[in-house]
Amino acid sequence: MRRTTVITLVVALVVGVAGVALMPRLARLGPQTTGDPDLAAAARAAVRDPSGHRGLAVALVENGRIRTAGLGDRDRTGRPVEPDTSFEIGSVTKVLTGMLLADQTAAGVVRPDDRLGATWPTITGPARDVTLAELTSHRAGLPRLAPGSVLGWARLLWANFSGGNPYAGQGVDTISGAANRITPDDGRGEVHYSNVGPSLLGHALAAKAGVGYAELLRARLLQPLDMRDTVIATSTDDLPADRAHGGRAANRPLDPWWGVGYAPAGVGPWSTAQDLGRLAAATLAGTAPGADATTARFREDDDTRVGYGWFTTRHGDHEIVWHNGATSGFRSYIGLERATGRAVVVLGNTDREVEPIGLRLLGVPETEAGAAAAGTSVWIGAGLAVAFTFLGGLSLLGTVRRRELDRVTVSAASVWAFAYLGLAHRMGDWSVVPVWLWPLGAALSAAGVAVAATRWRALPVLDARVPWRRLLSVAGSMLAAVLAVAAVSD
């Protein structure tokens, strides 16, 4: 027994040390700088921890003047970020959709209190009675995502798991069809964030104009502001050629999102710091089409109100009008402060939050800016990192301690011990979890294998009353482990 313990400890130690060379390596903001050097220096100073970031594009508006800068790398080949490098902007698109509502209201085409069904007759279900203002302010009582079939949810989960595009193939009919099945819930009238509402709004305004959403946005907002580099990708052919490439903070590359159905809410739009700087400057000046969308009209909580797509939040002495965005491999933020006449845009090509950087550039104190970062997705990623790192090893050690055991079961448990390590490596958010935990997990899995090896000779090949059932179960388990790791590999 003593000899087994010593062997197990030695194996665990050796594998743990070797695991240091294989542990997750965070992306890190590179030293390259383009554009305005003073702004680049200020932006770099606002990045409290460069680990987890790869590249950033920044715009700062002061006294009507727009300055832009690029920091770090646009992809893993080391090409620098330029002020005109395209990034996915995600839910920042919701402010564009809100501004379309304000613009079409000013033009007399629609009114904020118009019903969805009257604006878009395709919607005939219970959701037809919600108003356009409710859709843009997240007060329509609609879910975050449209309910779908079991197969649809399985595709969505698999795409998120594998780093693919979860919205591929979802068109305007997906949104309209779902809306006809949705009944607004009891939360109608209260602010509950939704991607369905702004998507319905964007397509409803487009239907009223007799064009597609992308065409309406381009004609009413992008062209008047000379936002030539802002596009909506509805297929891979629409992706900007020199775009930034997105990924996780732990260096895993992820596919870009593109689609039609959720485009007004943030699936498919790409823009640059230069373009969004123009938007911010014109909005501050009140000259942008639909600039009135920034007016706070409805209360979310004691600190935050919402207008047409734009949120207004107080951070100490600063009142910021803002929105952020998050896709699988990008983060974005746009913030305006009327009292100072300043605005900021920050775009990043990993899933590390950029909102605190933008707030610091606006002069918000460190304590307030740090607390503003969205936390739910971060903690989910952190939980996956810790759980998967140790789950396989603990499970294997528990398995090999059983009295009734066979080699087939031990083999499957051993495969999963290292499959879980692979999942932790690629899916975990190591920007908030110490990366040295991963070698400890590898040591734990190795210890389980070492204990299993000491029992191997004494174990039967298969110990089951129905051998084929056990074999089928184990084969399925091992196949699932292989597929899981393959799905998250580069």
PETANOR-V499758 format. One record per run of one state. SS is the DSSP state (H for helix, E for strand, - for the rest). FROM is the first residue (numbers start at 1). LEN is the number of residues. If there is no record, write none. Layout:
ss = [SS:SS]
from = [FROM:FROM]
len = [LEN:LEN]
//
This chain:
ss = [-:H:-:E:-:E:-:H:-:E:-:E:-:E:-:E:-:E:-:H:-:E:H:-:H:-:E:H:-:H:-:H:-:H:-:H:-:E:-:H:-:E:-:E:-:H:-:E:-:H:-:H:-:E:-:E:-:E:-:E:-:E:-:E:-:E:-:H:-:H:-:H:-:E:H:-:H:-:E:-:H:-]
from = [1:2:23:28:29:33:36:37:47:51:52:55:63:65:74:80:81:87:89:90:107:115:116:120:126:130:131:132:137:150:163:172:180:195:210:213:223:231:233:236:239:247:248:253:254:263:266:269:272:273:286:291:295:298:300:304:307:311:316:318:327:331:338:342:349:350:351:355:362:366:372:376:401:406:407:428:436:459:460:461:467:488]
len = [1:21:5:1:4:3:1:10:4:1:3:8:2:9:6:1:6:2:1:17:8:1:4:6:4:1:1:5:13:13:9:8:15:15:3:10:8:2:3:3:8:1:5:1:9:3:3:3:1:13:5:4:3:2:4:3:4:5:2:9:4:7:4:7:1:1:4:7:4:6:4:25:5:1:21:8:23:1:1:6:21:3]
//
